[in-house]
Amino acid sequence: MAKLPKYTLSHDDTKKRWVLKQDSTGQSVKTFATKAAATKGGVLERAVGKTGSVKIKKRNGKIQEERTYPRTADPRL
């Protein structure tokens, strides 16, 4: 299986927005006013281009959860 592109959704205190960044380049992909706006109804899936792994961080910087798109690409245990 090919490696999925990795992204991180975290809060940027200077911009006061939630920022989705590609891990390999550090480049911002999309910004959101709230975490809820970023995580609702397929918004992240569309932002990563239907394929990727997204780490969602809490405001304090700790990882809250990780989502894989598509779900069938989840690693097997």
N, C-alpha and C positions, 0 to 999 in steps of 0.2 A: 504494500500500500504506500502511496506517495505521502510525503510529509505535508501536513496542512499548514497554511500560513497562520502565524500566531499574532493575536491582537490583545491589547489591554485597554479596558475602560476604567479610567480613574478621574478623580476630581482635581482640577487645576485651580488652586486657590487664587492665583493672580488674575486669571480670566473669569473666575467664579462660574465655571461651566464644567460639565463632564466631557472628557475628551477620549475618543477612541483612537489609539495609535497602533501602527503596525510595529511589532517588536523588532523586526530585523532592520528597519530603516529609522525608526523613531519618528516617522512622519505622521502627522495628524491626518486621519481619514475623515472624521466627522466630529462635530461638537453638538452637545445637547444641553438644554437649560436645566433639566433634572435627570436623575438616574432612572426614574419611572418612565420618562419619555424615551429613554434609550433602550430599556429592556422590555417594553410592551410590544405585543403582537407582531413579531417578525422584523422589527426595525433593525436590530443588530445583524440579522441574517442578510438583509438587503445591503447593509453597509459593508459587510465583508465580502460581498459578491457570491453568496450562497455556499462558499466553502471556506472554512477556517475554524480556528479555536480561539475563543474569547475568554480572558480572565477578567472577571468583574471584581473590582476592589471596593472596599468600604471607604468612607471619607478619611479614615485614619491610615489608609494605605495597605491594610491587611486584605488578603484575598477572601472574598465572600463566597464565590462560586466560579465554576468554569463551564462554559457551554461550547458544544461542538456542533458545527453545521456542515453537512447534514448530520442528523443524529446517527445515521448508519455508520458514520466515520468514527464513532466513539471507540477508544481502544478497548480491546478485550482483556478481561482479567483472568 
